[in-house]
């Protein structure tokens, strides 16, 4: 056992790896990754919301730690991201096609912005909305936001 601790003390040469440099470590909070995931998904045509409706979204904020408005980010044993996202899609789109585009867009943006691999992107489609339902939901939310 004492040999192990002596070896650790002897290795004082700084190494450069994915998340560190000679100045120190760089760590990205999972809530930042979750924000990247949400924004990337909302860029995909056919996505109307991430995390369900507004009431569902508020409930999810208080539900699980690490579950930020319909997005959960974890890391596997090798440090790759495992992402789960819940979305509402526009009525009439091909669900599987849009789901695949969401996966591709999220993996691309997260890997580009964090320099870390994305092992999985699980997309859960919680519902579909017509354009009219989307407008009503937005009007309701805007009305609540402007109340003084």
Backbone as a printed PyTorch tensor [residue, N CA C, xyz], in Angstrom:
tensor([[[  0.8190,  -1.2010,   0.0000],
         [  0.0000,   0.0000,   0.0000],
         [  0.8580,   1.2580,   0.0000]],

        [[  1.9420,   1.2470,   0.7780],
         [  2.7790,   2.4410,   0.8450],
         [  3.4450,   2.7150,  -0.5030]],

        [[  3.7260,   1.6670,  -1.2900],
         [  4.2960,   1.8690,  -2.6230],
         [  3.3420,   2.6240,  -3.5300]],

        [[  2.0620,   2.3260,  -3.3770],
         [  1.0590,   2.9840,  -4.2080],
         [  1.0480,   4.4930,  -3.9520]],

        [[  1.0260,   4.8990,  -2.6850],
         [  0.9810,   6.3210,  -2.3750],
         [  2.2920,   7.0120,  -2.7520]],

        [[  3.4130,   6.3080,  -2.6250],
         [  4.6810,   6.9010,  -3.0400],
         [  4.7020,   7.1360,  -4.5470]],

        [[  4.1780,   6.1940,  -5.3190],
         [  4.1220,   6.3560,  -6.7740],
         [  3.2610,   7.5430,  -7.1650]],

        [[  2.1470,   7.7390,  -6.4570],
         [  1.2800,   8.8740,  -6.7530],
         [  1.9870,  10.1950,  -6.4700]],

        [[  2.7700,  10.2400,  -5.4010],
         [  3.4720,  11.4670,  -5.0590],
         [  4.6060,  11.7370,  -6.0420]],

        [[  5.1990,  10.6980,  -6.5730],
         [  6.3180,  10.8720,  -7.4980],
         [  5.8750,  11.3690,  -8.8680]],

        [[  4.6530,  11.0330,  -9.2810],
         [  4.2040,  11.4370, -10.6190],
         [  3.6640,  12.8690, -10.5820]],

        [[  4.5800,  13.8190, -10.6020],
         [  4.2040,  15.2350, -10.5410],
         [  4.2010,  15.8990, -11.9100]],

        [[  4.4860,  15.1300, -12.9590],
         [  4.4810,  15.7040, -14.3060],
         [  3.0330,  15.8990, -14.7480]],

        [[  2.6360,  17.1480, -15.0610],
         [  1.2460,  17.3780, -15.4600],
         [  0.9620,  16.7370, -16.8260]],

        [[ -0.2070,  16.1270, -16.9180],
         [ -0.5990,  15.5200, -18.1840],
         [ -1.7610,  16.3040, -18.7700]],

        [[ -1.8160,  16.3630, -20.0740],
         [ -2.8970,  17.0620, -20.7530],
         [ -3.8830,  16.0200, -21.2360]],

        [[ -5.1220,  16.1620, -20.8180],
         [ -6.1650,  15.2520, -21.2690],
         [ -7.3540,  16.0640, -21.7340]],

        [[ -8.4420,  15.3720, -22.0700],
         [ -9.6270,  16.0090, -22.6200],
         [-10.1430,  17.1630, -21.7600]],

        [[-10.1520,  16.9640, -20.4410],
         [-10.7480,  17.9560, -19.5720],
         [ -9.7620,  18.7470, -18.7430]],

        [[ -8.4750,  18.7010, -19.0690],
         [ -7.5320,  19.4670, -18.2690],
         [ -6.4020,  19.9920, -19.1410]],

        [[ -5.7220,  20.9810, -18.6080],
         [ -4.5130,  21.4920, -19.2440],
         [ -3.5480,  21.8510, -18.1330]],

        [[ -2.4460,  22.4650, -18.4560],
         [ -1.4530,  22.7590, -17.4270],
         [ -1.9560,  23.7730, -16.4030]],

        [[ -3.0210,  24.5030, -16.7280],
         [ -3.5640,  25.4840, -15.7910],
         [ -4.5830,  24.8810, -14.8300]],

        [[ -5.1740,  23.7340, -15.1900],
         [ -6.1690,  23.1080, -14.3200],
         [ -7.2280,  22.3740, -15.1090]],

        [[ -8.2460,  21.8880, -14.3940],
         [ -9.3290,  21.1210, -15.0030],
         [-10.4210,  22.0350, -15.5460]],

        [[-11.1080,  21.5420, -16.5470],
         [-12.2860,  22.2190, -17.0790],
         [-13.4430,  21.2530, -16.9270]],

        [[-14.4380,  21.6540, -16.1730],
         [-15.6010,  20.7970, -15.9580],
         [-16.8460,  21.5370, -16.4360]],

        [[-17.7060,  20.8120, -17.1370],
         [-18.9350,  21.4020, -17.6570],
         [-20.1010,  20.8440, -16.8540]],

        [[-20.8370,  21.7240, -16.2050],
         [-21.9800,  21.3270, -15.4020],
         [-23.0340,  20.6760, -16.2990]],

        [[-23.6890,  19.6430, -15.7960],
         [-24.7140,  18.9520, -16.5900],
         [-25.8750,  19.8640, -16.9690]],

        [[-26.1460,  20.8980, -16.1690],
         [-27.2260,  21.8250, -16.5240],
         [-26.8670,  22.6250, -17.7740]],

        [[-25.5790,  22.8770, -17.9870],
         [-25.1300,  23.5570, -19.2110],
         [-25.3310,  22.6400, -20.4120]],

        [[-24.9780,  21.3660, -20.2510],
         [-25.1800,  20.3880, -21.3260],
         [-26.6670,  20.2560, -21.6250]],

        [[-27.5000,  20.2500, -20.5750],
         [-28.9520,  20.1620, -20.7640],
         [-29.4730,  21.3580, -21.5650]],

        [[-28.9220,  22.5380, -21.3240],
         [-29.3210,  23.7220, -22.0950],
         [-28.9470,  23.5760, -23.5670]],

        [[-27.7630,  23.0480, -23.8270],
         [-27.3310,  22.7970, -25.2120],
         [-28.2900,  21.8120, -25.8720]],

        [[-28.6560,  20.7620, -25.1480],
         [-29.5710,  19.7340, -25.6620],
         [-30.9170,  20.3570, -26.0270]],

        [[-31.4770,  21.1650, -25.1190],
         [-32.7800,  21.8010, -25.3680],
         [-32.7310,  22.6900, -26.6020]],

        [[-31.7220,  23.5410, -26.6780],
         [-31.6240,  24.4760, -27.8040],
         [-31.4200,  23.7440, -29.1240]],

        [[-30.6100,  22.6930, -29.1100],
         [-30.3680,  21.9100, -30.3240],
         [-31.6660,  21.2480, -30.7880]],

        [[-32.4410,  20.6950, -29.8530],
         [-33.6970,  20.0350, -30.2130],
         [-34.7030,  21.0300, -30.7780]],

        [[-34.7700,  22.2180, -30.1960],
         [-35.7280,  23.2280, -30.6600],
         [-35.3920,  23.7600, -32.0500]],

        [[-34.1560,  23.5650, -32.5040],
         [-33.7710,  23.9650, -33.8590],
         [-34.3160,  23.0200, -34.9240]],

        [[-34.7180,  21.8100, -34.5150],
         [-35.2050,  20.8080, -35.4680],
         [-36.6350,  21.1450, -35.8700]],

        [[-36.8900,  21.1800, -37.1700],
         [-38.2290,  21.4640, -37.6800],
         [-39.1700,  20.3540, -37.2470]],

        [[-40.2970,  20.7400, -36.6620],
         [-41.2760,  19.7700, -36.1930],
         [-41.3380,  19.6680, -34.6850]],

        [[-40.3340,  20.2080, -33.9900],
         [-40.3310,  20.1970, -32.5210],
         [-41.0480,  21.4540, -32.0420]],

        [[-42.1180,  21.2690, -31.2290],
         [-42.8310,  22.4330, -30.7040],
         [-42.4610,  22.7460, -29.2640]],

        [[-42.0410,  21.7280, -28.5050],
         [-41.6850,  21.9600, -27.0940],
         [-40.7620,  20.8580, -26.6070]],

        [[-39.9520,  21.2060, -25.6250],
         [-39.1210,  20.2320, -24.9250],
         [-39.6290,  20.1770, -23.4980]],

        [[-39.8910,  18.9670, -23.0120],
         [-40.3210,  18.8160, -21.6290],
         [-41.8120,  18.8890, -21.4390]],

        [[-42.5930,  18.6840, -22.4710],
         [-44.0470,  18.6770, -22.3230],
         [-44.6050,  20.0800, -22.2900]],

        [[-45.8030,  20.1860, -21.7420],
         [-46.4670,  21.4830, -21.6460],
         [-45.8260,  22.3470, -20.5840]],

        [[-46.3360,  23.5530, -20.4410],
         [-45.7400,  24.4840, -19.4860],
         [-45.9400,  24.0030, -18.0520]],

        [[-47.1340,  23.4830, -17.7260],
         [-47.3920,  22.9690, -16.3820],
         [-46.4980,  21.7600, -16.1150]],

        [[-46.4190,  20.8380, -17.1090],
         [-45.5490,  19.6730, -16.9630],
         [-44.1050,  20.1110, -16.7670]],

        [[-43.6880,  21.1170, -17.5030],
         [-42.3180,  21.6110, -17.4170],
         [-41.9940,  22.1400, -16.0330]],

        [[-42.9610,  22.8640, -15.4330],
         [-42.7560,  23.3990, -14.0830],
         [-42.6500,  22.2530, -13.0870]],

        [[-43.5260,  21.2410, -13.2260],
         [-43.4910,  20.0880, -12.3310],
         [-42.1580,  19.3550, -12.4510]],

        [[-41.6340,  19.2460, -13.6750],
         [-40.3790,  18.5190, -13.8950],
         [-39.1910,  19.2420, -13.2910]],

        [[-39.2440,  20.5600, -13.2260],
         [-38.1350,  21.3210, -12.6490],
         [-37.9170,  20.8870, -11.1990]],

        [[-39.0260,  20.5970, -10.4920],
         [-38.9380,  20.2450,  -9.0780],
         [-38.8700,  18.7410,  -8.8370]],

        [[-38.9480,  17.9370,  -9.9020],
         [-39.0210,  16.4880,  -9.7080],
         [-37.6790,  15.8730,  -9.3590]],

        [[-36.8250,  15.6260, -10.3430],
         [-35.5730,  14.9120, -10.1000],
         [-34.3940,  15.8480, -10.2590]],

        [[-33.3980,  15.6290,  -9.4370],
         [-32.1590,  16.3780,  -9.5930],
         [-31.5220,  15.9720, -10.9220]],

        [[-31.0610,  16.9360, -11.6960],
         [-30.4300,  16.6330, -12.9700],
         [-31.4320,  16.5450, -14.1190]],

        [[-32.7220,  16.6570, -13.8200],
         [-33.7400,  16.6020, -14.8600],
         [-34.2100,  18.0310, -15.1010]],

        [[-33.6410,  18.6800, -16.0940],
         [-33.9320,  20.0800, -16.3250],
         [-34.8860,  20.2510, -17.4900]],

        [[-36.1440,  20.4870, -17.1690],
         [-37.1720,  20.7410, -18.1660],
         [-37.1670,  19.7370, -19.3120]],

        [[-37.3290,  18.4810, -18.9520],
         [-37.4600,  17.4520, -19.9700],
         [-36.1620,  16.8960, -20.5120]],

        [[-35.0490,  17.2610, -19.9090],
         [-33.7430,  16.7620, -20.3600],
         [-33.0060,  16.1600, -19.1730]],

        [[-32.4840,  14.9480, -19.3650],
         [-31.6390,  14.3470, -18.3250],
         [-30.2880,  14.0220, -18.9460]],

        [[-29.2150,  14.4330, -18.2720],
         [-27.8520,  14.1890, -18.7440],
         [-27.1070,  13.3850, -17.6950]],

        [[-26.5590,  12.2450, -18.1200],
         [-25.7320,  11.4090, -17.2510],
         [-24.4360,  11.1140, -17.9840]],

        [[-23.4720,  10.5700, -17.2590],
         [-22.2270,  10.1140, -17.8790],
         [-22.0600,   8.6320, -17.5920]],

        [[-21.5840,   7.8740, -18.5940],
         [-21.3390,   6.4510, -18.3720],
         [-19.9710,   6.2550, -17.7360]],

        [[-19.5610,   4.9970, -17.5990],
         [-18.3170,   4.6870, -16.8820],
         [-17.0680,   5.2470, -17.5530]],

        [[-17.1250,   5.5380, -18.8570],
         [-15.9470,   6.1090, -19.5360],
         [-16.0550,   7.6260, -19.7220]],

        [[-17.1370,   8.2260, -19.1880],
         [-17.2770,   9.6720, -19.2400],
         [-18.0390,  10.1950, -20.4410]],

        [[-18.6090,   9.3020, -21.2720],
         [-19.4300,   9.7460, -22.4030],
         [-20.8180,  10.1310, -21.8980]],

        [[-21.4260,  11.1010, -22.5720],
         [-22.7580,  11.5440, -22.1680],
         [-23.8320,  10.5490, -22.5960]],

        [[-24.8090,  10.3500, -21.7110],
         [-26.0270,   9.6190, -22.0150],
         [-27.1630,  10.5950, -21.7540]],

        [[-27.9230,  10.8780, -22.8100],
         [-28.9080,  11.9530, -22.7700],
         [-30.3030,  11.3830, -23.0000]],

        [[-31.2630,  11.9100, -22.2360],
         [-32.6690,  11.5840, -22.4610],
         [-33.4080,  12.9070, -22.6150]],

        [[-34.2530,  13.0030, -23.6360],
         [-35.0090,  14.2250, -23.8710],
         [-36.4590,  13.8800, -24.1660]],

        [[-37.3740,  14.6590, -23.5910],
         [-38.8090,  14.4920, -23.8140],
         [-39.2820,  15.6690, -24.6590]],

        [[-40.0130,  15.3630, -25.7400],
         [-40.4220,  16.4130, -26.6750],
         [-41.8960,  16.2960, -27.0510]],

        [[-42.4350,  17.4130, -27.5020],
         [-43.7480,  17.4780, -28.1390],
         [-43.4850,  17.8770, -29.5880]],

        [[-44.0630,  17.1230, -30.5180],
         [-43.8480,  17.3920, -31.9390],
         [-45.1020,  17.9730, -32.5820]],

        [[-44.8950,  18.5850, -33.7190],
         [-45.9950,  19.1680, -34.4820],
         [-46.7950,  18.0570, -35.1510]],

        [[-48.1240,  18.1570, -35.0690],
         [-49.0040,  17.1760, -35.6890],
         [-48.7590,  17.1350, -37.1980]],

        [[-48.6470,  15.9180, -37.7430],
         [-48.4850,  15.7530, -39.1830],
         [-47.0680,  15.4250, -39.6150]],

        [[-46.0930,  15.6040, -38.7270],
         [-44.7080,  15.2800, -39.0990],
         [-44.4820,  13.7790, -38.9390]],

        [[-43.4650,  13.2530, -39.6160],
         [-43.0970,  11.8480, -39.4410],
         [-42.3110,  11.7360, -38.1400]],

        [[-42.9260,  11.1260, -37.1510],
         [-42.3620,  11.1030, -35.7970],
         [-40.9680,  10.4860, -35.7510]],

        [[-40.7980,   9.3270, -36.4010],
         [-39.4920,   8.6550, -36.3600],
         [-38.4180,   9.4850, -37.0470]],

        [[-38.7690,  10.1270, -38.1590],
         [-37.8050,  10.9510, -38.8920],
         [-37.3560,  12.1440, -38.0530]],

        [[-38.3250,  12.8240, -37.4310],
         [-37.9910,  13.9770, -36.5870],
         [-37.2020,  13.5170, -35.3630]],

        [[-37.5870,  12.3780, -34.7910],
         [-36.8440,  11.8300, -33.6500],
         [-35.3930,  11.5640, -33.9970]],

        [[-35.1610,  11.0120, -35.1840],
         [-33.7950,  10.7500, -35.6520],
         [-33.0200,  12.0590, -35.8520]],

        [[-33.6810,  13.0610, -36.4110],
         [-33.0250,  14.3650, -36.6000],
         [-32.6580,  14.9970, -35.2620]],

        [[-33.5330,  14.8220, -34.2720],
         [-33.2520,  15.3420, -32.9250],
         [-31.9900,  14.6750, -32.3750]],

        [[-31.9180,  13.3430, -32.4900],
         [-30.7440,  12.6060, -32.0060],
         [-29.4670,  13.1120, -32.6710]],

        [[-29.4870,  13.2450, -33.9900],
         [-28.3060,  13.6730, -34.7390],
         [-27.8840,  15.0860, -34.3440]],

        [[-28.8540,  15.9870, -34.2700],
         [-28.5590,  17.3960, -33.9610],
         [-27.9850,  17.5500, -32.5530]],

        [[-28.5680,  16.8380, -31.5910],
         [-28.0870,  16.9180, -30.2140],
         [-26.6660,  16.3800, -30.1140]],

        [[-26.4280,  15.1890, -30.6830],
         [-25.0910,  14.5890, -30.6110],
         [-24.0630,  15.5140, -31.2460]],

        [[-24.4080,  16.0730, -32.3920],
         [-23.4840,  16.9650, -33.1140],
         [-23.1440,  18.2060, -32.2850]],

        [[-24.1630,  18.8660, -31.7460],
         [-23.9360,  20.1110, -30.9950],
         [-23.2070,  19.8660, -29.6750]],

        [[-23.6120,  18.8260, -28.9400],
         [-22.9790,  18.5510, -27.6450],
         [-21.5100,  18.1810, -27.8520]],

        [[-21.2270,  17.3350, -28.8350],
         [-19.8380,  16.9370, -29.0900],
         [-19.0040,  18.1300, -29.5530]],

        [[-19.5880,  18.9750, -30.3870],
         [-18.8690,  20.1530, -30.8920],
         [-18.5680,  21.1440, -29.7610]],

        [[-19.5420,  21.3680, -28.8840],
         [-19.3840,  22.3950, -27.8570],
         [-18.6380,  21.9230, -26.6180]],

        [[-18.6700,  20.6080, -26.3250],
         [-18.0360,  20.1200, -25.0960],
         [-16.7690,  19.3110, -25.3520]],

        [[-16.5430,  18.8990, -26.5930],
         [-15.4170,  18.0240, -26.9560],
         [-15.4810,  16.6720, -26.2560]],

        [[-16.6800,  16.2680, -25.8360],
         [-16.8870,  14.9560, -25.2210],
         [-17.8270,  14.1410, -26.1010]],

        [[-17.6790,  12.8190, -26.0450],
         [-18.5260,  11.9340, -26.8470],
         [-19.9240,  11.8150, -26.2580]],

        [[-20.8840,  11.5970, -27.1570],
         [-22.2540,  11.3000, -26.7580],
         [-22.4970,   9.8330, -27.0950]],

        [[-22.7230,   9.0160, -26.0710],
         [-22.9250,   7.5800, -26.2760],
         [-24.3560,   7.2770, -26.7130]],

        [[-25.3330,   7.9560, -26.0950],
         [-26.7530,   7.7060, -26.3990],
         [-27.5520,   8.9860, -26.3230]],

        [[-28.5630,   9.0660, -27.2030],
         [-29.5680,  10.1270, -27.1080],
         [-30.9210,   9.4320, -27.2250]],

        [[-31.6100,   9.2830, -26.1030],
         [-32.9430,   8.6810, -26.1060],
         [-33.9700,   9.7990, -26.2260]],

        [[-34.8150,   9.7150, -27.2600],
         [-35.8500,  10.7140, -27.4920],
         [-37.1910,  10.0960, -27.1210]],

        [[-37.8960,  10.7390, -26.2050],
         [-39.2240,  10.2930, -25.8150],
         [-40.2230,  11.3130, -26.3390]],

        [[-41.1050,  10.8590, -27.2380],
         [-42.1190,  11.7470, -27.8040],
         [-43.3450,  11.6550, -26.9030]],

        [[-43.6100,  12.7400, -26.1780],
         [-44.6980,  12.7640, -25.2080],
         [-46.0330,  13.1710, -25.8040]],

        [[-46.0220,  13.7080, -27.0190],
         [-47.2860,  14.1110, -27.6260],
         [-47.0760,  14.8710, -28.9120]],

        [[-48.2180,  15.2070, -29.5280],
         [-48.2040,  16.0280, -30.7410],
         [-49.1690,  17.1900, -30.5370]],

        [[-48.8920,  18.2840, -31.1870],
         [-49.7460,  19.4720, -31.1130],
         [-50.0220,  19.9900, -32.5060]],

        [[-51.2370,  20.4790, -32.7010],
         [-51.5390,  21.1750, -33.9480],
         [-50.9700,  22.5800, -33.8420]],

        [[-50.8900,  23.2680, -34.9480],
         [-50.3930,  24.6510, -34.9490],
         [-51.2630,  25.5200, -34.0630]],

        [[-52.5840,  25.2750, -34.0700],
         [-53.5200,  26.0520, -33.2520],
         [-53.2840,  25.8090, -31.7630]],

        [[-53.0780,  24.5530, -31.3620],
         [-52.7980,  24.2250, -29.9590],
         [-51.4920,  24.8690, -29.5030]],

        [[-50.5290,  24.8810, -30.4070],
         [-49.2310,  25.4950, -30.1090],
         [-49.4040,  26.9840, -29.8400]],

        [[-50.2340,  27.6480, -30.6850],
         [-50.4770,  29.0850, -30.5300],
         [-51.2150,  29.3680, -29.2200]],

        [[-52.2280,  28.5360, -28.8900],
         [-52.9770,  28.7230, -27.6430],
         [-52.0750,  28.5720, -26.4270]],

        [[-51.2210,  27.5840, -26.4370],
         [-50.2990,  27.3600, -25.3180],
         [-49.3660,  28.5520, -25.1590]],

        [[-48.8830,  29.0860, -26.2820],
         [-47.9810,  30.2370, -26.2340],
         [-48.7220,  31.4680, -25.7030]],

        [[-49.9740,  31.6890, -26.1640],
         [-50.7610,  32.8330, -25.7030],
         [-51.0280,  32.7410, -24.2060]],

        [[-51.3650,  31.5350, -23.7120],
         [-51.5780,  31.3400, -22.2790],
         [-50.3330,  31.7020, -21.4900]],

        [[-49.1920,  31.2360, -21.9610],
         [-47.9250,  31.4830, -21.2730],
         [-47.5880,  32.9670, -21.3050]],

        [[-47.7880,  33.6150, -22.4730],
         [-47.5080,  35.0440, -22.5810],
         [-48.4040,  35.8440, -21.6480]],

        [[-49.6800,  35.4400, -21.5480],
         [-50.6170,  36.1300, -20.6700],
         [-50.1860,  36.0440, -19.2280]],

        [[-49.6880,  34.9000, -18.7980],
         [-49.2340,  34.7280, -17.4240],
         [-47.9480,  35.5110, -17.1770]],

        [[-47.1360,  35.6140, -18.1700],
         [-45.8310,  36.2840, -18.0060],
         [-45.9940,  37.7900, -17.8250]],

        [[-47.1020,  38.3500, -18.3640],
         [-47.2720,  39.8010, -18.3150],
         [-48.1070,  40.2770, -17.1270]],

        [[-48.5650,  39.3850, -16.2660],
         [-49.3600,  39.7600, -15.1090],
         [-48.4530,  40.3940, -14.0600]],

        [[-48.8400,  41.5770, -13.5790],
         [-48.0380,  42.2670, -12.5460],
         [-48.6390,  42.0950, -11.1830]]])
